[in-house]
Amino acid sequence: MGCLEALEQPRNTVPSGLPIILVSAVCLIDKEGRIFLAQRPEGKSMSGLWEFPGGKVDEGESPEFALCRELDEELGIDVRECCLTPIAFASHSYEKFHLLMPVYACRMWNGTPQSKEGQAFKWVQPKEMYDMPMPEADIPLIAQILDRL
């Protein structure tokens, strides 16, 4: 649904009392212009869906620091905060929490991404993201990211 169609619908409201979860994510872009997506592993919520790598921001962490930590833990790559450029932002209510997620572009890192937590991953052409099953919060990010690449 586009913005004009949405204006004709009743306004959505964020249910009161939902905890707000801050997560940071990255759009890793390789030299061929492909984007890295990870598949949520079995046993986790939204398993099987494809997402941008990242994770929760712990108390006392900046979103950039948390993202660098998560990329090391999940993919074994070394990313520096100065290599992250903010390009998109998600604000989405799920049943049990409200997600706030800044998304950063990153074209430089040390190491080769590997599956340290058993998740599948793949490099896709940017427009292929529209064909990937993704969490609800990630779907509007595709257009934001394509506009900024």
Contact map, one row per residue, 1 for C-alpha under 8 A:
11101100000000000000000000000000000000000000000000000000000000000000000000000000000000000000000000000000000000000000000000000000000000000000000000000
11111100000000000000000000000000000000000000000000000000000000000000000000000000000000000000000000000000000000000000000000000000000000000000000000000
11111110000000000000000000000000000000000000000000000000000000000000000000000000000000000000000000000000000000000000000000000000000000000000000000000
01111111000000000000000000000000000000000000000000000000000000000000000000000000000000000000000000000000000000000000000000000000000000000000000000000
11111111100000000000000000000000000000000000000000000000000000000000000000000000000000000000000000000000000000000000000000000000000000000000000000000
11111111100000000000000000000000000000000000000000000000000000000000000000000000000000000000000000000000000000000000000000000000000000000000000000000
00111111111000000000000000000000000000000000000000000000000000000000000000000000000000000000000000000000000000000000000000000000000000000000000000000
00011111110000000000000000000000000000000000000000000000000000000000000000000000000000000000000000000000000000000000000000000000000000000000000000000
00001111111000000000000000000000000000000000000000000000000000000000000000000000000000000000000000000000000000000000000000000000000000000000000000000
00000011111100000000000000000000000000000000000000000000000000000000000000000000000000000000000000000000000000000000000000000000000000000000000000000
00000010111110000000000000000000000000000000000000000000000000000000000000000000000000000000000000000000000000000000000000000000000000000000000000000
00000000011111000000000000000000000000000000000000000000000000000000000000000000000000000000000000000000000000000000000000000000000000000000000000000
00000000001111100000000000000000000000000000000000000000000000000000000000000000000000000000000000000000000000000000000000000000000000000000000000000
00000000000111110100000000000000000000000000000000000000000000000000000000000000000000000000100001000000000000000000000000000000000000000000000000000
00000000000011111100000000000000000000000000000000000000000000000000000000000000000000000000100000000000000000000000000000000000000000000000000000000
00000000000001111100000000000000000000000000000000000000000000000000000000000000000000000000000000000000000000000000000000000000000000000000000000000
00000000000000111110000000000000000000000000000000000000000000000000000000000000000000000000000000000000000000000000000000000000000000000000000000000
00000000000001111111000000000000000000000000000000000000000000000000000000000000000000000000000111000000000000000000000000000000000000000000000000000
00000000000000001111100000000000000000000000000000000000000000000000000000000000000000000000000111000000000000000000000000000000000000000000000000000
00000000000000000111110000000000000000000000000000000000000000000000000000000000000000000000000011110000000000000000000000000000000000000000000000000
00000000000000000011111000000000000000000000000000000001000000000000000000000000000000000000000011110000000000000000000000000000000000000000000000000
00000000000000000001111100000000000000000000000000000001100000000000000000000000000000000000000000111000000000000000000000000000000000000000000000000
00000000000000000000111110000000000000000000000000000111100000100000000000000000000000000000000000111100000000000000000000000000000000000000000000000
00000000000000000000011111000000000000000000000000000111100000110110000000000000000000000000000000001111000000000000000000000000000000000000000000000
00000000000000000000001111100000000000000000000000011110000000000010000000000000000000000000000000001111000000000000000000000000000000000000000000000
00000000000000000000000111110000000000000000000000011100000000000010000000000000000000000000000000000011110000000000000000000000000000000000000000000
00000000000000000000000011111000001100000000000000011000000000000000000000000000000000000000000000000011110000000000000000000000000000000000000000000
00000000000000000000000001111100001100000000000000000000000000000000000000000000000000000000000000000000111000000000000000000000000000000000000000000
00000000000000000000000000111111111100000000000000000000000000000000000000000000000000000000000000000000111000000000000000000000000000000000000000000
00000000000000000000000000011111111100000000000000000000000000000000000000000000000000000000000000000000001000000000000000000000000000000000000000000
00000000000000000000000000001111110000000000000000000000000000000000000000000000000000000000000000000000001000000000000000000000000000000000000000000
00000000000000000000000000001111110000000000000000000000000000000000000000000000000000000000000000000000000000000000000000000000000000000000000000000
00000000000000000000000000001111111000000000000000000000000000000000000000000000000000000000000000000000000000000000000000001100000000000000000000000
00000000000000000000000000001111111100000000000000000000000000000000000000000000000000000000000000000000000000000000000000111100000000000000000000000
00000000000000000000000000111100111110000000000000000000000000000000000000000000000000000000000000000000000000000000000000111100000000000000000000000
00000000000000000000000000111100011111000000000000011000000000000000000000000000000000000000000000000000000000000000000011110000000000000000000000000
00000000000000000000000000000000001111100000000001111000000000000000000000000000000000000000000000000000000000000000000011110000000000000000000000000
00000000000000000000000000000000000111110000000001111000000000000000000000000000000000000000000000000000000000000000001111000000000000000000000000000
00000000000000000000000000000000000011111000001111100000000000000000000000000000000000000000000000000000000000000000001110000000000000000000000000000
00000000000000000000000000000000000001111101111111100000000000000000000000000000000000000000000000000000000000000000001100000000000000000000000000000
00000000000000000000000000000000000000111111001100000000000000000000000000000000000000000000000000000000000000000000011100000000000000000000000000000
00000000000000000000000000000000000000011111001100000000000000000000000000000000000000000000000000000000000000000000000000000000000000000000000000000
00000000000000000000000000000000000000001111101000000000000000000000000000000000000000000000000000000000000000000000000000000000000000000000000000000
00000000000000000000000000000000000000011111111000000000000000000000000000000000000000000000000000000000000000000000000000000000000000000000000000000
00000000000000000000000000000000000000010011111000000000000000000000000000000000000000000000000000000000000000000000000000000000000000000000000000000
00000000000000000000000000000000000000010001111110000000000000000000000000000000000000000000000000000000000000000000000000000000000000100000000000000
00000000000000000000000000000000000000111111111110000000000000000000000000000000000000000000000000000000000000000000000000000000000000000000000000000
00000000000000000000000000000000000000111100011111000000000000000000000000000000000000000000000000000000000000000000000000000000000000000000000000000
00000000000000000000000000000000000000110000011111100000000000000000000000000000000000000000000000000000000000000000000000000000000111100000000000000
00000000000000000000000000000000000011110000000111110000000000000000000000000000000000000000000000000000000000000000000000000000000111100000000000000
00000000000000000000000000000000000011110000000011111000000000000000000000000000000000000000000000000000000000000000000000000000000001100100000000000
00000000000000000000000011100000000111000000000001111100000000000000000000000000000000000000000000000000000000000000000000000000000000000100000000000
00000000000000000000000011100000000111000000000000111110000000000000001000000000000000000000000000000000000000000000000000000000000000000000000000000
00000000000000000000001111000000000000000000000000011111000000000010011000000000000000000000000000000000000000000000000000000000000000000000000000000
00000000000000000000001110000000000000000000000000001111100000000110010000000000000000000000000000000000000000000000000000000000000000000000000000000
00000000000000000000111100000000000000000000000000000111110000000100000000000000000000000000000000000000000000000000000000000000000000000000000000000
00000000000000000000011100000000000000000000000000000011111011100110000000000000000000000000000000000000000000000000000000000000000000000000000000000
00000000000000000000000000000000000000000000000000000001111110000100000000000000000000000000000000000000000000000000000000000000000000000000000000000
00000000000000000000000000000000000000000000000000000000111110000000000000000000000000000000000000000000000000000000000000000000000000000000000000000
00000000000000000000000000000000000000000000000000000000011111000000000000000000000000000000000000000000000000000000000000000000000000000000000000000
00000000000000000000000000000000000000000000000000000000111111101100000000000000000000000000000000000000000000000000000000000000000000000000000000000
00000000000000000000000000000000000000000000000000000000100111111100000000000000000000000000000000000000000000000000000000000000000000000000000000000
00000000000000000000001100000000000000000000000000000000100011111110000000000000000000000000000000000100000000000000000000000000000000000000000000000
00000000000000000000000100000000000000000000000000000000000001111111000000000000100100000000000000000000000000000000000000000000000000000000000000000
00000000000000000000000000000000000000000000000000000000000011111111100000000000100000000000000000000000000000000000000000000000000000000000000000000
00000000000000000000000100000000000000000000000000000011110011111111110000000000000000000000000000000000000000000000000000000000000000000000000000000
00000000000000000000000111000000000000000000000000000110100000111111111000000000000000000000000000000000000000000000000000000000000000000000000000000
00000000000000000000000000000000000000000000000000000000000000011111111100000111100000000000000000000000000000000000000000000000000000000000000000000
00000000000000000000000000000000000000000000000000000000000000001111111110000000000000000000000000000000000000000000000000000000000000000000000000000
00000000000000000000000000000000000000000000000000000110000000000111111111100000000000000000000000000000000000000000000000000000000000000000000000000
00000000000000000000000000000000000000000000000000001100000000000011111111111110000000000000000000000000000000000000000000000000000000000000000000000
00000000000000000000000000000000000000000000000000000000000000000001111111111110000000000000000000000000000000000000000000000000000000000000000000000
00000000000000000000000000000000000000000000000000000000000000000000111111110000000000000000000000000000000000000001000000000000000000000000000000000
00000000000000000000000000000000000000000000000000000000000000000000011111110000000000000000000000000000000000000111100000000000000000000000000000000
00000000000000000000000000000000000000000000000000000000000000000000011111111000000000000000000000000000000000011111100000000000000000000000000000000
00000000000000000000000000000000000000000000000000000000000000000000001111111100000000000000000000000000000000111111000000000000000000000000000000000
00000000000000000000000000000000000000000000000000000000000000000000001100111110000000000000000000000000000011111000000000000000000000000000000000000
00000000000000000000000000000000000000000000000000000000000000000001001100011111000000000000000000000000000011100000000000000000000000000000000000000
00000000000000000000000000000000000000000000000000000000000000000001001100001111101000000000000000000000000111000000000000000000000000000000000000000
00000000000000000000000000000000000000000000000000000000000000000001000000000111111100000000000000000000000010000000000000000000000000000000000000000
00000000000000000000000000000000000000000000000000000000000000011001000000000011111100000000000000000000000000000000000000000000000000000000000000000
00000000000000000000000000000000000000000000000000000000000000000000000000000001111110000000000000000000000000000000000000000000000000000000000000000
00000000000000000000000000000000000000000000000000000000000000000000000000000011111110000000000000000000011110000000000000000000000000000000000000000
00000000000000000000000000000000000000000000000000000000000000010000000000000001111111000000000000000001110000000000000000000000000000000000000000000
00000000000000000000000000000000000000000000000000000000000000000000000000000000011111100000000000000001110000000000000000000000000000000000000000000
00000000000000000000000000000000000000000000000000000000000000000000000000000000000111110000000000000111100000000000000000000000000000000000000000000
00000000000000000000000000000000000000000000000000000000000000000000000000000000000011111000000000000111100000000000000000000000000000000000000110010
00000000000000000000000000000000000000000000000000000000000000000000000000000000000001111100000000000111000000000000000000000000000000000000100110000
00000000000000000000000000000000000000000000000000000000000000000000000000000000000000111110000000011110000000000000000000000000000000000000100000000
00000000000000000000000000000000000000000000000000000000000000000000000000000000000000011111000000111110000000000000000000000000000000001101100000000
00000000000000000000000000000000000000000000000000000000000000000000000000000000000000001111100001111000000000000000000000000000000000001000000000000
00000000000000000000000000000000000000000000000000000000000000000000000000000000000000000111110001110000000000000000000000000000000000011000000000000
00000000000001100000000000000000000000000000000000000000000000000000000000000000000000000011111111100000000000000000000000000000000000000000000000000
00000000000000000000000000000000000000000000000000000000000000000000000000000000000000000001111111100000000000000000000000000000000000000000000000000
00000000000000000000000000000000000000000000000000000000000000000000000000000000000000000000111110000000000000000000000000000000000000000000000000000
00000000000000000110000000000000000000000000000000000000000000000000000000000000000000000000111111000000000000000000000000000000000000000000000000000
00000000000000000111100000000000000000000000000000000000000000000000000000000000000000000000111111100000000000000000000000000000000000000000000000000
00000000000001000111100000000000000000000000000000000000000000000000000000000000000000000011110111110000000000000000000000000000000000000000000000000
00000000000000000001111000000000000000000000000000000000000000000000000000000000000000000111110011111000000000000000000000000000000000001000000000000
00000000000000000001111000000000000000000000000000000000000000000000000000000000000000001111000001111100000000000000000000000000000000000000000000000
00000000000000000000011110000000000000000000000000000000000000000000000000000000000000001110000000111110000000000000000000000000000000000000000000000
00000000000000000000001110000000000000000000000000000000000000100000000000000000000001111100000000011111000000000000000000000000000000000000000000000
00000000000000000000000111100000000000000000000000000000000000000000000000000000000001111100000000001111100000000000000000000000000000000000000000000
00000000000000000000000111100000000000000000000000000000000000000000000000000000000111110000000000000111110000000000000000000000000000000000000000000
00000000000000000000000001111000000000000000000000000000000000000000000000000000000111100000000000000011111000000000000000000000000000000000000000000
00000000000000000000000001111000000000000000000000000000000000000000000000000000001110000000000000000001111110000000000000000000000000000000000000000
00000000000000000000000000011110000000000000000000000000000000000000000000000000001000000000000000000000111110000000000000000000000000000000000000000
00000000000000000000000000000000000000000000000000000000000000000000000000000010001000000000000000000000011111000000000000000000000000000000000000000
00000000000000000000000000000000000000000000000000000000000000000000000000001111001000000000000000000000011111100000000000000000000000000000000000000
00000000000000000000000000000000000000000000000000000000000000000000000000001110000000000000000000000000000111110000000000000000000000000000000000000
00000000000000000000000000000000000000000000000000000000000000000000000000011100000000000000000000000000000011111000000000000000000000000000000000000
00000000000000000000000000000000000000000000000000000000000000000000000000111000000000000000000000000000000001111100000000000000000000000000000000000
00000000000000000000000000000000000000000000000000000000000000000000000000111000000000000000000000000000000000111110000000000000000000000000000000000
00000000000000000000000000000000000000000000000000000000000000000000000001110000000000000000000000000000000000011111000000000000000000000000000000000
00000000000000000000000000000000000000000000000000000000000000000000000001110000000000000000000000000000000000001111111110000000000000000000000000000
00000000000000000000000000000000000000000000000000000000000000000000000011110000000000000000000000000000000000000111111000000000000000000000000000000
00000000000000000000000000000000000000000000000000000000000000000000000001100000000000000000000000000000000000000011111000000000000000000000000000000
00000000000000000000000000000000000000001000000000000000000000000000000000000000000000000000000000000000000000000011111100000000000000000000000000000
00000000000000000000000000000000000001111000000000000000000000000000000000000000000000000000000000000000000000000011111110000000000000000000000000000
00000000000000000000000000000000000001111000000000000000000000000000000000000000000000000000000000000000000000000010011111000000000000000000000000000
00000000000000000000000000000000000111100000000000000000000000000000000000000000000000000000000000000000000000000010001111100000000000000000000000000
00000000000000000000000000000000000111000000000000000000000000000000000000000000000000000000000000000000000000000000000111110000000000000000000000000
00000000000000000000000000000000011110000000000000000000000000000000000000000000000000000000000000000000000000000000000011111000000000000000000000000
00000000000000000000000000000000011110000000000000000000000000000000000000000000000000000000000000000000000000000000000001111101100000000000000000000
00000000000000000000000000000000111000000000000000000000000000000000000000000000000000000000000000000000000000000000000000111111100000000000000000000
00000000000000000000000000000000111000000000000000000000000000000000000000000000000000000000000000000000000000000000000000011111100000000000000001000
00000000000000000000000000000000000000000000000000000000000000000000000000000000000000000000000000000000000000000000000000001111111000000000000001000
00000000000000000000000000000000000000000000000000000000000000000000000000000000000000000000000000000000000000000000000000011111111100000000000000000
00000000000000000000000000000000000000000000000000000000000000000000000000000000000000000000000000000000000000000000000000011111111100000000010000000
00000000000000000000000000000000000000000000000000000000000000000000000000000000000000000000000000000000000000000000000000000011111100000010010000000
00000000000000000000000000000000000000000000000000000000000000000000000000000000000000000000000000000000000000000000000000000011111110000000000000000
00000000000000000000000000000000000000000000000011000000000000000000000000000000000000000000000000000000000000000000000000000001111111000000000000000
00000000000000000000000000000000000000000000000011000000000000000000000000000000000000000000000000000000000000000000000000000000001111100000000000000
00000000000000000000000000000000000000000000000011100000000000000000000000000000000000000000000000000000000000000000000000000000000111110110000000000
00000000000000000000000000000000000000000000010011100000000000000000000000000000000000000000000000000000000000000000000000000000000011111110000000000
00000000000000000000000000000000000000000000000000000000000000000000000000000000000000000001000000000000000000000000000000000000000001111111000000000
00000000000000000000000000000000000000000000000000000000000000000000000000000000000000000111000000100000000000000000000000000000000000111111100000000
00000000000000000000000000000000000000000000000000110000000000000000000000000000000000000100000000000000000000000000000000000000000001111111110000000
00000000000000000000000000000000000000000000000000000000000000000000000000000000000000000000000000000000000000000000000000000000010001111111110000000
00000000000000000000000000000000000000000000000000000000000000000000000000000000000000000100000000000000000000000000000000000000000000011111111100000
00000000000000000000000000000000000000000000000000000000000000000000000000000000000000011100000000000000000000000000000000000000000000001111111110000
00000000000000000000000000000000000000000000000000000000000000000000000000000000000000000000000000000000000000000000000000000000110000000111111111000
00000000000000000000000000000000000000000000000000000000000000000000000000000000000000000000000000000000000000000000000000000000000000000001111111100
00000000000000000000000000000000000000000000000000000000000000000000000000000000000000110000000000000000000000000000000000000000000000000001111111110
00000000000000000000000000000000000000000000000000000000000000000000000000000000000000110000000000000000000000000000000000000000000000000000111111111
00000000000000000000000000000000000000000000000000000000000000000000000000000000000000000000000000000000000000000000000000000110000000000000011111111
00000000000000000000000000000000000000000000000000000000000000000000000000000000000000000000000000000000000000000000000000000000000000000000001111111
00000000000000000000000000000000000000000000000000000000000000000000000000000000000000100000000000000000000000000000000000000000000000000000000111111
00000000000000000000000000000000000000000000000000000000000000000000000000000000000000000000000000000000000000000000000000000000000000000000000011111
